[in-house]
Amino acid sequence: MASRVLRAIGDIAVHLPEVRRNPLGALDLLAAKGGVRAILDLPYGPHGGQSLDLYLPDREAPTAPKAAVVFFHGGRWSYGRKEEYRFVAQALTARGHAVAVCDYRKYPAVRFPAFVEDGAAAIAWALGHLPRHGIDPNLVFAMGHSAGAHIAALATMDRRYSSAHGIDPDSIAGLVLMSGPFDFYPIRGADLREIFGPEQLHADAQPLRFVRRGLPPMLFLHGRRDRTVHPVNSARMASAIREQGGQARAVYYDFLTHTNILAALSDRIGFLLAPMLDDIASFLARRTAEIGRAAARTADDRRHHEEGQPAG
């Protein structure tokens, strides 16, 4: 452990100028460069901005990817690029998962609900295309940070978005939602009111409004020092989901803010800040195992039915 800490501190020291100038860029520099293959700029829709980068474990990996994560970056629905989040893909592919890092259309080119529509389109693309890369479509997760968490949540929870693509949003294996704004009604601030369009749309922009039975299990991750999106957003969502009989866990990290929570996703230095990568990996592994057991039971029941025997 001590040697790992020393290596992490050394990595930070080497890239300190970049850390100060461009923290996201520094996280990319710190990410390991091997063990992953990338298929870049795959379109998931006809419009500019509707594209993703797909990262897969190296071809020499002993097994096919365990599951896939569709990741949406943050940026106040108005900035950010998928190329800045390769470090997220690197950390998760190192644990055996495929990762699709998605761009989406942003303000001022579009307003709500266009970016949520893009989230649903990207998830639908993953469900339809990832099986050709050896990924079980029952093992596709959605994940996002900040505005990206809002997009992942609303695209899944409000069935209107998924119905446009003929998919069942409740078939998503689970959601990992970091620092997400889930309840910000009434919308204040001139820029946000502009992003979310006419006032009659504002209530429909709140994921909390769409809590219902049957939602996929969710893991909420939030820094207690987040002053941009208060942790109560995650607390309210997790509580509301559990009240409806769903599975939701909220984890809070004492020293993380709205932005440095991203550094906790780094496979090189994240452990210095919080055990967030381990928490995510545990959630993905647990859900993958649960889905695998359910599939095995279904296959066993079908076999017994075909043989005319009672299921065990």
C-alpha positions, 0 to 999 in steps of 0.5 A: 500500500505504501508503495502505491501511495508513493507512486501516486504522489510521484505521478501527481508531482510529475504532472503538477503543472497540468494538474493546475492548468487542466485537471481533467487533462491531467487525469487523462495523462495519469491513466495507463495507456495499455490494456484497452482498445478503442473504437472512436467516434461511433454515431448513435444518431443522425445529428452532430454531437451524437457520437460515442467512444467505445473502449474494450478490454484488450483482445488478449484479455482472458475473458469477454467483457463482464458488462458494459457501462454507458457513461455521460459526462457533466458540464452543466448541459452546455460544455464538455467532450467525451475525449476528456474522459478516457481515464474513466474508461481506462479505470473500468476496462481495467476491471474487465468492463466495456465502456461507451463514453458518450457525447450529446448535444448541448446548449445553446445548440439545443435545449431541454429535452434534446440532451435527454433524448440523446441519452436514451438514444445512446443507451438504445444504441448500446443495447442493440450494438454491444452484443456483437462485441460479446456483451450480454445486453442484460448487462448494460449499465448507465453512469453519469456525473453531474449533468450526465447523471441527470441525463442518465437518470431521466432517460431511464426513469421517464419512459417517454424517452426510451419508448421512442427507441422501442426499448424497456428502460427497466431492462438496464442492469443498473445506474451509477449516478455521481453528484447528480441534480435530481430535484431542482424545481423551481428552476432558478438562474437565468442560464438554467431557465434558458437551458430548460426552456419554457416554464411548463417544461421545468417540472418534467426535467426533475428525475425525482418526479419519475420515481416509480416501481420497477426501476433498475437498481441505483448507486448514488455517489456524492461528495459531502463538500459538494456546493454545486449540487447539494448531496440532498439530491442523492439522498432524496432520490435514494429514499424515494426509490426505496419507498417504492420498493426499489433498490437504491444505495447512496454513498457519501464521501467526506472530502469530495467536492463536485469536481474532485469526485472525478479524480476519485475515478482515476485508477492511478490516484483515485484511492487517495481521495475515496474508495469510489472505484471499489464501490462502483466495481462492487455494485457492478459485480453484484448486479452482474452476479444477480442477473446471471443467477436469475438467467440460470434459474429461468433457463432451468425452469424452461428446461424442466418445462420442456421435459415435463418435469417440475422445476427444482 
